Amino acid sequence: MAKTEREEKSKTTHETHSLKCMLTQEELLQYGDDLATTLDDLRKLQDEKDSVVKEFKAREAAYEAQIAAKQLLVRNKYEHRTVDCNLILNYTEQTARLVRLDTNEVIKERVLSEEEKQMRLGFDGEQQDAA
């Protein structure tokens, strides 16, 4: 062998690189189908999120309403309740007195109305109250 010809020396190693590759028609169709499915899934997820957000907003509004009602009670220091009362019509004194049965407190006292004064006359077979 003559020294004029050089012997080529080389070494080959295996490497991987990320390189641009054109998609085939079949791959494009598959990715398009996957894209449509993923978009549908995202819309469903967003709808579920909106539903949950609406539910939580409704629950939050309910708590806010309870807070406002209780805050009003605390601020005013009273509430309206149904209380049993007696209306005492005194025909002698011509007065009507409204009395709470739970505390015996006189809530209101006023003059008998003309209609109430007529009730004492006992028309239509009604019994007269003892005066």
C-alpha positions in Angstrom: 0.0 0.0 0.0 1.3 3.3 -1.0 1.4 6.2 1.4 -0.2 8.5 -1.2 -3.5 7.0 -0.6 -4.9 8.0 2.7 -6.8 5.6 4.6 -10.1 7.2 5.8 -10.8 6.8 9.4 -14.3 7.5 10.8 -16.5 6.8 13.7 -20.3 6.7 13.7 -22.5 7.4 16.7 -26.2 7.4 17.1 -28.0 10.6 18.1 -31.5 11.9 18.1 -32.6 15.4 17.3 -35.9 17.3 17.0 -36.2 18.1 13.3 -39.0 19.5 11.2 -41.1 16.7 9.5 -44.0 17.3 7.2 -47.3 15.7 8.3 -49.0 13.2 6.1 -52.6 13.6 5.1 -53.6 10.8 7.5 -51.7 12.5 10.4 -53.4 15.8 9.6 -56.8 14.1 9.7 -56.0 12.4 13.0 -54.8 15.6 14.6 -57.8 17.4 13.3 -60.1 14.8 14.9 -58.1 15.0 18.1 -58.3 18.8 18.1 -62.1 18.7 17.7 -62.5 16.2 20.5 -60.3 18.3 22.8 -62.2 21.5 22.0 -65.5 19.7 22.9 -64.0 18.4 26.1 -62.8 22.0 27.0 -66.2 23.4 26.3 -67.8 20.8 28.5 -65.3 21.5 31.3 -66.0 25.3 31.0 -69.8 24.6 31.2 -69.3 22.5 34.3 -67.1 25.3 35.8 -69.8 27.9 35.0 -72.4 25.7 36.6 -70.3 25.2 39.7 -69.6 28.9 39.9 -73.3 29.7 39.6 -74.1 27.2 42.3 -71.5 28.7 44.6 -72.7 32.3 43.9 -76.2 31.2 44.8 -75.0 29.7 48.0 -72.9 32.7 48.8 -75.9 35.0 48.1 -78.0 32.9 50.5 -75.4 33.3 53.2 -75.3 37.1 52.5 -79.0 37.3 52.9 -78.9 35.5 56.2 -76.2 37.8 57.4 -78.1 40.9 56.3 -81.2 39.7 58.1 -79.4 38.9 61.4 -77.4 42.1 61.2 -80.7 44.0 61.0 -82.0 42.1 64.0 -78.9 42.9 66.0 -78.9 46.6 65.0 -82.6 47.1 65.6 -82.7 44.9 68.7 -86.2 43.6 67.9 -88.2 41.6 65.3 -91.8 41.2 64.5 -93.5 38.0 65.6 -97.0 36.7 65.8 -98.2 37.3 69.4 -101.5 36.3 70.9 -103.5 39.3 72.1 -106.9 40.2 73.5 -108.9 43.0 72.2 -111.0 44.3 75.1 -114.0 46.4 74.2 -115.1 48.5 77.1 -118.5 49.9 76.3 -118.8 51.8 79.6 -115.6 53.8 78.9 -116.1 53.6 75.1 -112.5 52.3 74.7 -110.8 49.4 72.9 -107.6 48.1 74.5 -105.2 45.6 72.8 -103.3 43.6 75.3 -100.5 41.1 74.7 -101.2 37.8 76.4 -97.5 36.9 76.9 -96.6 40.1 78.9 -100.0 41.6 79.6 -98.7 44.8 78.1 -101.3 47.2 76.7 -100.2 47.7 73.1 -102.8 50.1 72.0 -105.7 51.9 73.5 -108.2 53.9 71.4 -111.8 55.1 71.3 -114.4 52.6 70.1 -115.3 53.0 66.4 -119.0 53.6 65.5 -119.2 50.0 64.2 -117.8 48.6 67.5 -120.3 50.7 69.5 -123.2 49.1 67.5 -122.0 45.6 68.4 -123.3 46.1 71.9 -126.9 46.5 70.7 -127.3 42.7 70.2 -129.1 42.7 66.8 -129.5 39.5 64.9 -130.0 37.5 68.1 -126.4 37.9 69.3 -125.9 37.8 73.1 -124.7 41.0 74.7 -121.3 41.0 76.4 -121.4 41.7 80.1 -120.3 45.3 80.7 
